[in-house]
Amino acid sequence: MEEMEEELKCPVCGSFYREPIILPCSHNICLACARNILVQTPDAESPQSTRASGSGVSDYDYLDLDKMSLYSEADSGYGSYGGFASAPTTPCQKSPNGVRVFPPAVPPPPPQHHLLQHPGSLPPIPRNSCITCPQCHRSLILDDRGLRGFPKNRVLEGVVDRYQQSKAAALKCQLCEKSPKEATVMCEQCDVFYCDPCRLRCHPPRGPLAKHRLVPPAQGRVSRRQSPRKISTCTEHELENHSMYCVQCKMPVCYQCLEEGKHSTHEVKALGAMWKLHKGQLSQALNILSDRAKEAKEFLVHLRNMVQHIQENGVEFEACLVAQCDALIDALNRRKAQLLSRVNKEHEHKLKVVRDQIAHCTVKLRQTTGLMEYCLEVIKENDPSGFLQISDALIRRVHMTESQWGKGTLTPRMTSDFDLTLDSGPLLQTIQQLDFVQMKVPASPILQLEECCTQNNSATLSWKQPPLSTVQVDGYILELDDGNGGQFREVYVGKETMCTVDGLHFNSTYKCRVKAFNVSGVGQYSKTLVMQTSEIAWFTFDPTSAHPDIIFSNDNLTVTCNSYDDRVVLGNTGFSRGIHYWELSVDRYDNHPDPAFGVARVDVLKDVMLGKDDKAWAMTDGGISKGATVGVLLDLTRGILIFLVNDEQQGPIAFEAMEGLYFPAISLNRNVQVSLHTGLAIPDFYTPGQPEHPSSVC
């Protein structure tokens, strides 16, 4: 009930409707609010043709009402008199319901009358008054009846009363003088609510009051609601009750409207019958709306569940993201440790090499210094013979020592620079490119049943991804079974969402399904679709596989030849299962040579008479003449081939053990013209599955 409350509030005042009236646009408004939003228009700009009232404007007058609109509905929120440059603009207001409402214009000073008005009467409606619906903003000029020309919505008024009563507090006793107690009973005859003390005091169960019926207060409230209301009266003739319904104007009318008013020539129906009819229509519409409301409730439950799942998945995904980033940080720290270890090793190696060189040079320098000092002391000696005895050896030692210092000894064996440069550019670029990728498999596709169909032995299937699916799809896989309840097999892999599969068996039931895939894997299958191929084959001659000398006409149903030699032409449909029958009529035949009729493999020779190789099975001599009709019956369930001429079987079974794929075929030359007839039923004499008899072929 609470959801209905907005329907029961006036769009102008925002309160519950009080004395609601029905505007021509079918919207409602309080009578007092309607008086408040009236606007007076200039006399010179109010043609009589635009005057309207609640009884004179039907649902079909919207075009005229649009022409009468006095207000601009621009997004600025301001309205002005349409067509009057001198009229002041008036800002729009909004009602508590959020609907734009045009405020009333300042009324002109009332004329001075020497007669006093009745104290309880309302001021008269000014002439040329206009009212604009606060909901749809359609405007119209009132006629002389003013607001009395609009019908009162008594049904809405009753609904508002019942709603307010249902929302009221507990019923109180109507006879308690101070602080009324809660009522315990209601007298249906007295129409009074009593508490227990007042009932015993004022309504004793004796005398005439003993026959009164006392009911609980809630039941009494219901009985009050169900009490008959005042019968609505005609807006044109206030003393007359509504008795009929005008179908053209879609409104109740009285008998005077039918006799004197504009409804006299309109179609009318009984008020009660139309009441029941419209109630039934409203009930049907409500049933449909109820189903939609039920679906909406289920959808809201689904959305609320989605909110919960999104929150749960968000927390889970966030935790997964943090774990992945932490794993990257850990890997970077491990690599950092490895690189630092390499730097430390290089550092220790450099120090060792330099320290070893320092130690070596230090020893060598000590030896050199000692030799130099020794040589200086020798030079100081004054003994020539003694000096000459050792001078050659000392000279050699000095030269040798000097040469040892000159062989790279004074060059550092290691540089102080570290020849290691960390190449972090690719890693930084990779970090910048770090983003989310689609790692989910696609959802199961949806087969579009309105576009799936079969024709002859071909099946066309169409599918699409679910509307809310955002997973990338790289392609689809279409699968069909063998038409006999066998295993599924792939018939198409690609990116297209529509595929036609040719070469299926006639009169067979196939199961079809499709699934999508991407780099992450293969998704689930769609729902399985069952498709039935044609029971009877329709086909034509095939120009693509025929000999070049064959001439086609009549939409490839008639063939002849431009050569005197025999040439072969096949049908464009092959058969590998089922029972098939077609006929060929001889349109022209010059009796030499004979045409041949039968079936063949797809690779049959095309430049010899049909049946001359091991890939054709044909009838070549059957008494064919112009106007004859040759029938070919191919039963692949039993593997037999039968020929007929003019509905008469030509001998017993022509060929047996027929297995594989066969195409209808004929051979002819320029003396023959043949027309093909397909889509024919199996001849009546043939009973599939029964043994053959020379006089009644299966």
C-alpha positions in Angstrom: 0.0 0.0 0.0 2.8 2.4 0.8 4.1 2.3 -2.8 0.7 3.6 -4.0 0.9 6.8 -2.0 2.6 8.8 -4.7 -0.3 7.9 -7.0 -2.7 9.5 -4.5 -1.0 12.9 -4.2 -1.7 16.0 -6.2 1.2 17.2 -8.4 0.6 20.8 -7.4 0.2 20.8 -3.6 1.9 17.4 -2.9 -0.9 16.4 -0.5 -3.6 13.8 -0.9 -6.1 14.6 -3.6 -9.1 16.6 -2.4 -12.1 16.8 -4.7 -9.9 15.6 -7.7 -11.0 16.5 -11.2 -10.0 14.8 -14.5 -8.2 17.0 -17.1 -8.6 16.2 -20.8 -5.1 14.7 -20.8 -6.3 12.1 -18.2 -4.2 13.5 -15.4 -5.8 14.5 -12.1 -5.6 17.6 -10.0 -7.3 19.0 -6.8 -10.2 21.4 -7.5 -8.6 24.1 -5.3 -5.2 23.6 -7.0 -6.8 23.9 -10.4 -8.3 27.2 -9.4 -4.9 28.4 -8.1 -3.1 27.7 -11.3 -5.6 29.3 -13.7 -4.2 32.0 -16.0 -6.3 34.7 -17.7 -5.5 35.3 -21.4 -6.2 38.4 -23.4 -9.6 38.6 -25.0 -8.3 39.4 -28.4 -6.2 36.2 -28.6 -8.7 33.6 -27.4 -10.6 32.3 -30.4 -13.7 30.4 -29.6 -12.4 27.3 -31.5 -9.8 26.8 -28.8 -12.2 26.8 -25.9 -12.5 23.4 -24.3 -13.6 21.7 -21.2 -13.5 18.3 -19.6 -16.5 17.2 -21.5 -15.5 18.5 -24.9 -12.0 17.3 -25.4 -11.2 13.7 -26.1 -8.0 11.7 -26.1 -7.6 12.5 -29.8 -7.4 16.3 -29.3 -3.7 16.4 -28.4 -2.6 18.0 -31.7 -5.1 20.8 -31.1 -4.0 21.1 -27.5 -0.4 21.5 -28.7 -1.4 24.4 -30.9 -3.2 26.0 -27.9 -0.3 25.7 -25.6 0.3 29.1 -23.9 3.6 28.2 -22.3 7.1 27.6 -23.6 8.6 24.3 -22.4 12.2 25.2 -23.0 14.8 24.0 -20.6 15.2 27.5 -19.1 12.4 26.8 -16.7 10.5 30.0 -17.6 7.1 30.2 -19.2 5.5 33.1 -21.1 2.3 33.7 -23.1 2.8 32.1 -26.5 2.4 34.7 -29.2 2.1 37.8 -27.0 5.3 39.9 -27.0 4.0 42.2 -24.3 3.1 39.5 -21.8 5.5 39.3 -18.9 7.4 36.1 -18.3 6.8 34.1 -15.2 9.2 31.7 -13.5 8.2 28.1 -13.1 7.9 26.5 -9.7 8.1 22.8 -8.7 5.6 21.0 -6.6 6.6 18.6 -3.8 6.4 15.8 -6.4 9.0 17.4 -8.6 6.6 18.4 -11.3 6.9 21.9 -12.9 3.9 24.1 -12.0 3.1 27.4 -13.6 2.1 29.9 -10.9 -1.1 31.9 -11.3 -0.9 35.2 -12.9 -1.9 38.2 -10.8 -5.6 38.4 -11.1 -7.2 41.6 -12.2 -9.1 43.6 -9.6 -12.6 42.2 -9.2 -15.4 44.3 -10.6 -17.5 46.2 -8.2 -21.0 44.7 -7.8 -23.7 46.3 -6.0 -24.9 42.9 -4.9 -23.2 41.0 -2.1 -22.0 37.5 -2.9 -23.1 34.5 -0.9 -20.7 34.1 2.1 -19.9 30.4 1.2 -19.6 30.7 -2.5 -16.3 30.7 -4.4 -15.3 33.7 -6.6 -16.3 33.3 -10.2 -13.8 32.1 -12.8 -12.6 35.0 -15.0 -13.4 34.8 -18.7 -10.9 33.4 -21.0 -9.2 31.5 -18.3 -6.6 28.9 -19.2 -5.3 25.9 -17.3 -2.1 24.0 -17.9 -1.6 20.4 -16.8 1.3 20.4 -14.3 2.4 17.0 -15.5 2.3 17.0 -19.3 2.1 20.8 -19.7 -0.8 20.8 -22.1 -3.0 23.9 -22.0 -6.6 24.7 -22.9 -9.0 27.6 -22.6 -12.0 27.0 -20.3 -15.5 27.6 -21.5 -18.3 29.3 -19.6 -18.7 26.5 -17.1 -15.2 26.9 -15.9 -13.8 24.1 -13.7 -17.3 22.7 -13.4 -16.8 21.4 -17.0 -14.2 18.8 -15.8 -15.6 15.5 -14.4 -14.9 14.7 -10.8 -12.8 11.6 -10.2 -14.9 9.9 -7.6 -13.0 6.6 -7.9 -9.7 8.3 -7.0 -11.5 10.2 -4.2 -12.7 6.9 -2.8 -9.3 5.3 -3.0 -7.8 8.2 -1.2 -10.4 7.9 1.6 -9.8 4.2 2.0 -6.1 4.7 2.0 -6.2 7.4 4.6 -8.6 5.3 6.8 -6.2 2.3 6.5 -3.3 4.5 7.7 -5.3 6.0 10.5 -4.7 5.1 14.1 -6.8 2.6 16.1 -10.5 3.5 16.1 -11.7 5.4 19.1 -15.0 5.4 20.9 -17.3 8.1 19.6 -19.2 8.6 22.9 -16.4 9.1 25.4 -16.4 12.7 26.6 -12.7 12.9 27.7 -9.7 11.0 26.3 -11.7 8.5 24.1 -10.9 4.9 24.7 -10.2 2.4 21.9 -13.4 1.1 20.3 -14.3 -2.5 20.8 -17.5 -2.8 18.7 -19.5 -1.0 16.0 -23.2 -1.0 15.6 -24.1 -1.3 11.9 -27.5 0.2 12.4 -26.4 3.2 14.6 -23.1 3.5 12.6 -21.3 4.4 15.9 -18.1 2.9 17.4 -18.4 2.0 21.2 -15.9 1.2 23.9 -17.2 -1.4 26.4 -18.3 1.1 29.1 -20.2 3.3 26.6 -21.7 0.3 24.9 -23.2 -1.0 28.2 -24.3 2.6 29.1 -25.6 3.8 25.8 -26.4 0.7 23.8 -27.8 -1.9 26.2 -28.6 -5.3 24.6 -32.3 -5.1 25.4 -35.4 -3.5 23.9 -35.2 -2.2 20.3 -31.4 -2.1 20.5 -31.3 -5.9 21.0 -31.9 -6.4 17.3 -28.9 -4.2 16.3 -25.9 -6.0 14.9 -22.6 -5.3 16.7 -19.4 -6.1 14.7 -15.7 -5.6 15.5 -14.3 -2.2 14.6 -12.2 -3.4 11.7 -15.2 -5.1 10.1 -17.3 -2.0 10.7 -14.6 0.1 9.0 -14.8 -2.2 5.9 -18.6 -2.0 5.9 -18.3 1.8 5.9 -15.9 1.7 2.9 -18.3 -0.6 1.1 -21.3 1.7 1.6 -22.8 3.0 -1.7 -21.4 6.3 -2.8 -23.1 9.2 -4.4 -23.9 8.5 -8.0 -21.9 10.7 -10.3 -23.9 13.3 -12.3 -23.3 14.6 -15.8 -21.1 17.7 -16.1 -23.3 19.1 -18.9 -26.6 18.4 -17.1 -25.9 18.5 -13.4 -29.4 17.1 -12.4 -29.0 14.0 -14.6 -27.1 10.8 -13.7 -24.8 9.0 -16.1 -26.6 6.2 -17.9 -24.7 5.4 -21.1 -21.1 5.4 -22.4 -20.0 7.3 -25.5 -17.6 5.1 -27.4 -16.3 7.9 -29.6 -15.6 10.4 -26.8 -14.7 7.7 -24.3 -16.8 9.2 -21.4 -20.0 8.5 -19.6 -23.1 10.6 -20.7 -26.7 11.1 -19.6 -29.8 10.6 -21.7 -30.1 14.4 -22.3 -26.6 14.3 -23.9 -27.9 11.7 -26.3 -31.0 13.6 -27.1 -29.8 17.2 -27.2 -26.0 17.3 -27.0 -23.2 16.5 -29.4 -23.3 12.8 -28.5 -26.6 12.3 -30.2 -24.9 10.9 -33.4 -22.2 9.0 -31.5 -22.1 5.3 -30.8 -23.1 4.6 -27.2 -23.2 1.5 -25.1 -24.7 0.5 -21.8 -22.8 2.0 -18.8 -22.8 -1.3 -16.9 -21.6 -3.4 -19.9 -18.7 -0.9 -20.6 -17.9 -0.8 -16.9 -17.5 -4.6 -16.8 -15.6 -4.6 -20.1 -13.1 -2.0 -19.0 -12.7 -3.7 -15.6 -11.9 -6.9 -17.5 -9.4 -5.0 -19.7 -7.8 -3.4 -16.7 -7.6 -6.8 -14.9 -5.9 -8.3 -18.0 -3.5 -5.3 -18.2 -2.8 -5.7 -14.5 -2.0 -9.4 -14.9 0.6 -8.5 -17.5 1.9 -5.7 -15.4 2.0 -8.0 -12.4 4.1 -10.5 -14.3 6.4 -7.6 -15.2 6.5 -6.5 -11.6 7.4 -10.1 -10.6 10.2 -10.2 -13.1 11.4 -6.8 -11.8 11.4 -8.1 -8.3 13.4 -11.1 -9.3 15.7 -8.8 -11.3 16.2 -6.7 -8.2 17.1 -9.7 -6.2 19.5 -10.7 -8.9 21.0 -7.2 -8.9 21.3 -7.3 -5.1 23.1 -10.6 -5.3 25.3 -9.1 -7.9 26.2 -6.3 -5.5 27.2 -8.9 -2.9 29.1 -10.9 -5.5 30.9 -7.8 -6.7 31.9 -6.8 -3.2 33.2 -10.3 -2.5 34.9 -10.6 -5.9 36.4 -7.1 -5.4 37.9 -8.1 -2.1 39.2 -11.3 -3.6 40.6 -9.6 -6.6 42.2 -6.9 -4.6 43.9 -9.5 -2.4 45.0 -11.3 -5.6 46.4 -8.1 -7.0 48.3 -7.3 -3.8 49.7 -10.9 -3.7 50.9 -10.6 -7.4 52.5 -7.2 -6.8 54.2 -8.6 -3.6 55.4 -11.5 -5.7 56.9 -9.1 -8.2 58.6 -7.1 -5.3 60.0 -10.3 -3.9 61.3 -11.3 -7.3 62.9 -7.9 -7.6 64.5 -8.2 -4.2 65.9 -11.6 -5.0 67.3 -10.2 -8.2 68.7 -7.3 -6.3 70.5 -9.6 -3.9 71.9 -11.6 -6.9 73.2 -8.4 -8.5 74.7 -7.1 -5.3 76.4 -10.5 -4.9 78.0 -10.0 -8.3 79.1 -6.5 -7.4 80.7 -7.8 -4.2 82.5 -10.5 -6.1 83.8 -7.9 -8.6 84.8 -5.7 -5.7 86.7 -8.4 -3.9 88.4 -9.5 -7.2 89.6 -6.0 -8.0 91.0 -5.5 -4.4 92.8 -8.9 -4.6 94.4 -8.1 -7.9 95.6 -4.7 -6.8 96.8 -5.9 -3.4 98.8 -8.7 -5.1 100.3 -6.2 -7.5 101.2 -3.9 -4.5 102.9 -6.8 -2.7 104.8 -7.9 -5.8 105.9 -4.3 -6.6 106.9 -3.8 -3.0 109.2 -6.8 -3.0 110.7 -5.9 -6.3 111.3 -2.3 -5.2 113.0 -3.5 -2.0 115.3 -5.7 -4.1 116.0 -2.9 -6.6 116.7 -0.5 -3.8 119.1 -2.9 -2.1 120.9 -3.5 -5.4 121.2 0.2 -6.0 122.7 0.8 -2.6 125.1 -2.1 -3.0 126.3 -0.8 -6.3 126.8 2.7 -4.9 129.0 1.3 -2.2 131.0 -0.7 -4.7 131.6 2.4 -6.8 133.1 4.0 -3.6 135.8 1.4 -3.5 139.3 2.4 -4.7 140.6 -1.0 -5.6 140.5 -1.2 -9.5 141.3 -4.9 -9.7 138.7 -5.8 -7.1 136.1 -3.6 -8.9 136.7 -5.1 -12.3 136.3 -8.5 -10.9 132.6 -7.8 -10.0 131.7 -4.9 -12.2 130.6 -7.1 -15.2 128.2 -9.1 -13.0 126.8 -6.0 -11.4 126.2 -4.3 -14.7 124.3 -7.4 -15.9 122.2 -7.4 -12.8 121.4 -3.7 -13.0 120.4 -4.1 -16.7 118.3 -7.2 -15.9 116.6 -5.5 -13.0 115.9 -2.4 -15.1 114.5 -4.6 -17.9 112.1 -6.3 -15.4 110.6 -2.9 -14.4 110.0 -2.1 -18.1 107.8 -5.1 -19.0 104.4 -3.7 -17.8 105.4 -3.9 -14.2 104.5 -0.3 -13.6 101.1 -0.7 -15.3 98.0 -1.4 -13.0 96.6 -4.9 -13.6 93.1 -3.7 -12.7 91.1 -0.5 -13.1 89.4 1.2 -10.3 86.1 1.5 -12.3 83.4 -1.1 -12.2 82.6 -2.3 -15.7 79.0 -3.2 -14.7 76.0 -1.2 -15.9 72.5 -2.2 -14.7 70.1 -2.3 -17.7 66.9 -1.3 -15.9 65.2 0.3 -19.0 63.3 -2.8 -20.2 62.1 -3.6 -16.7 60.9 0.0 -16.1 59.1 -0.1 -19.5 57.6 -3.4 -18.5 56.4 -2.0 -15.2 54.9 0.9 -17.0 53.1 -1.5 -19.3 51.9 -3.7 -16.4 48.1 -3.9 -16.8 45.2 -6.2 -16.5 44.7 -8.8 -19.2 41.8 -10.9 -19.9 42.4 -14.3 -18.4 38.9 -15.6 -18.3 37.4 -18.0 -20.9 34.5 -16.6 -22.8 30.9 -17.2 -21.7 28.7 -19.6 -23.5 27.3 -18.0 -26.7 23.5 -17.5 -27.2 21.9 -19.1 -30.3 19.7 -16.6 -32.1 16.7 -18.8 -32.8 15.0 -16.3 -35.0 17.9 -16.4 -37.5 18.6 -20.2 -37.4 16.9 -22.2 -40.1 17.2 -25.1 -42.5 16.7 -25.3 -46.2 16.9 -28.6 -48.1 19.9 -30.3 -46.6 21.6 -27.1 -45.4 21.4 -25.6 -41.9 22.1 -22.0 -41.1 23.0 -21.1 -37.5 23.6 -17.7 -35.9 24.8 -16.9 -32.4 26.1 -14.0 -30.3 27.8 -13.3 -27.0 25.8 -12.5 -23.9 24.9 -8.8 -23.8 26.9 -8.1 -20.6 29.9 -10.2 -21.4 33.1 -8.2 -21.7 35.5 -11.1 -22.2 37.4 -11.0 -25.4 36.6 -13.7 -27.9 39.1 -14.9 -30.5 36.8 -17.3 -32.3 34.0 -19.8 -32.2 33.7 -23.6 -32.6 30.4 -25.0 -34.2 29.7 -28.6 -33.7 27.0 -30.9 -35.2 26.3 -34.5 -34.6 25.9 -37.0 -37.4 22.1 -36.6 -37.6 21.6 -40.0 -36.1 22.3 -39.3 -32.4 26.0 -39.9 -32.8 29.0 -37.9 -31.5 29.5 -34.3 -32.2 32.1 -33.1 -34.7 33.5 -29.7 -35.5 32.1 -28.2 -38.7 33.4 -24.6 -38.3 36.1 -22.8 -36.5 36.4 -19.0 -37.0 35.5 -15.5 -35.9 32.1 -15.3 -37.7 28.9 -15.5 -35.8 26.8 -17.1 -38.6 27.5 -20.3 -40.5 25.7 -22.3 -43.1 26.5 -26.1 -43.1 25.8 -27.8 -46.5 25.7 -31.4 -47.4 23.6 -32.7 -44.5 21.4 -35.7 -44.8 17.8 -35.1 -45.8 15.0 -35.9 -43.4 17.4 -36.0 -40.5 17.5 -34.4 -37.1 20.7 -32.7 -36.1 21.9 -31.4 -32.8 23.9 -28.2 -32.9 26.0 -26.3 -30.3 28.6 -23.7 -30.3 31.3 -22.5 -27.9 33.8 -19.6 -27.8 37.5 -19.5 -27.2 40.3 -17.1 -26.5 43.9 -17.3 -25.3 42.8 -18.4 -21.9 40.9 -21.4 -23.1 37.6 -22.7 -24.4 34.3 -21.6 -22.8 31.2 -23.6 -22.1 28.8 -24.9 -24.8 25.7 -23.0 -25.7 22.3 -24.6 -25.4 21.8 -27.5 -27.8 19.6 -26.6 -30.8 17.8 -29.4 -32.6 17.2 -28.8 -36.4 15.3 -30.9 -38.9 16.4 -31.0 -42.5 13.9 -31.1 -45.3 12.1 -34.4 -45.8 11.9 -34.0 -49.6 14.8 -32.7 -51.7 14.6 -29.7 -54.0 17.4 -29.3 -56.4 18.5 -28.2 -59.9 21.1 -29.1 -62.4 24.6 -28.0 -61.4 26.3 -25.6 -64.0 29.6 -25.6 -62.1 30.3 -29.3 -62.5 28.6 -29.9 -65.9 30.4 -30.4 -69.2 31.0 -27.0 -71.0 28.8 -28.2 -73.9 25.7 -28.4 -71.7 23.1 -25.5 -72.1 21.0 -24.5 -69.1 17.6 -22.7 -69.0 14.5 -22.4 -66.9 16.5 -21.6 -63.7 18.8 -24.6 -64.3 15.8 -27.0 -64.4 16.0 -27.6 -68.2 19.2 -28.7 -70.1 20.2 -29.6 -73.6 23.6 -29.8 -75.4 25.3 -28.1 -78.4 27.3 -31.2 -79.3 26.5 -34.4 -81.1 28.4 -36.3 -78.5 27.0 -37.4 -75.2 27.7 -35.0 -72.4 27.0 -35.5 -68.6 25.3 -33.1 -66.2 24.8 -33.7 -62.4 22.3 -32.4 -59.9 23.6 -29.8 -57.4 22.6 -32.0 -54.4 24.1 -35.3 -53.4 22.3 -38.1 -51.4 23.9 -40.5 -48.9 20.9 -41.4 -46.8 17.2 -41.7 -47.0 14.7 -42.4 -49.9 14.6 -39.9 -52.8 12.5 -39.6 -55.9 12.7 -37.2 -58.9 11.4 -37.2 -62.4 12.8 -36.0 -65.8 10.5 -35.1 -68.7 11.7 -35.4 -72.3 10.8 -32.1 -73.9 12.6 -32.8 -77.3 14.0 -36.1 -78.7 15.1 -36.9 -82.2 15.5 -40.7 -81.5 19.3 -40.8 -81.8 21.2 -41.4 -79.7 19.3 -42.4 -76.5 19.7 -40.2 -73.4 20.7 -41.9 -70.2 19.2 -41.3 -66.7 20.5 -42.3 -63.3 23.0 -41.4 -60.6 26.7 -40.9 -60.5 29.7 -40.1 -58.3 30.9 -36.5 -58.3 34.0 -37.5 -60.3 32.2 -39.3 -63.1 33.4 -38.8 -66.7 31.6 -35.9 -68.3 32.3 -36.6 -72.0 31.0 -40.1 -72.4 27.5 -41.6 -72.1 26.4 -42.0 -68.5 27.1 -45.6 -67.3 30.2 -46.2 -69.5 32.5 -46.0 -66.5 32.4 -47.5 -63.0 31.2 -44.3 -61.4 27.7 -44.1 -62.8 24.5 -46.2 -62.7 22.0 -45.4 -65.4 19.1 -46.6 -67.6 20.1 -46.2 -71.3 17.5 -48.2 -73.2 14.0 -47.8 -71.9 11.8 -46.9 -74.9 12.1 -43.2 -74.3 10.3 -40.9 -76.6 9.3 -37.2 -76.8 6.9 -36.4 -73.9 8.0 -39.3 -71.8 8.6 -38.9 -68.1 11.4 -40.9 -66.4 11.2 -41.4 -62.7 14.3 -42.3 -60.6 13.8 -43.8 -57.1 16.9 -44.0 -55.0 16.5 -45.9 -51.7 19.7 -45.6 -49.7 18.3 -47.3 -46.7 18.2 -50.5 -48.7 20.8 -49.6 -51.3 18.7 -50.0 -54.4 17.9 -48.0 -57.5 14.7 -48.3 -59.5 13.6 -46.6 -62.8 10.1 -45.7 -64.0 8.8 -44.5 -67.3 5.4 -42.9 -67.4 4.7 -44.2 -63.9 5.5 -47.8 -64.9 8.4 -49.6 -63.4 11.1 -50.7 -65.8 11.8 -54.2 -64.8 13.0 -55.3 -61.4 15.4 -53.5 -59.2 18.0 -51.9 -61.6 20.9 -51.7 -59.1 21.7 -53.0 -55.6 24.3 -52.5 -53.0 24.2 -48.7 -53.4 26.4 -47.1 -50.8 28.1 -43.7 -50.5 27.3 -40.3 -52.0 25.3 -40.2 -55.2 24.2 -37.2 -57.4 21.3 -37.3 -59.8 22.8 -37.4 -63.4 21.8 -37.6 -67.1 23.7 -37.7 -70.4 22.4 -36.2 -73.6 23.4 -34.6 -76.9 22.0 -31.8 -79.0 19.0 -33.9 -80.1 17.6 -34.1 -76.6 16.2 -31.6 -74.1 15.2 -32.6 -70.6 13.4 -30.8 -67.7 13.9 -31.8 -64.0 11.1 -32.1 -61.5 12.0 -32.3 -57.8 10.3 -32.2 -54.4 8.1 -35.1 -55.3 6.7 -37.6 -52.9 7.6 -41.3 -53.0 5.3 -43.2 -55.4 2.3 -44.8 -53.7 3.2 -48.3 -54.9 6.5 -48.2 -53.1 6.6 -49.4 -49.5 10.0 -48.7 -47.8 11.5 -51.7 -46.0 9.4 -54.3 -47.7 10.8 -57.0 -50.1 10.5 -56.2 -53.8 8.0 -57.9 -56.1 8.3 -57.7 -59.9 4.8 -56.2 -60.2 5.0 -53.9 -57.2 8.4 -52.4 -56.6 9.3 -50.9 -53.2 
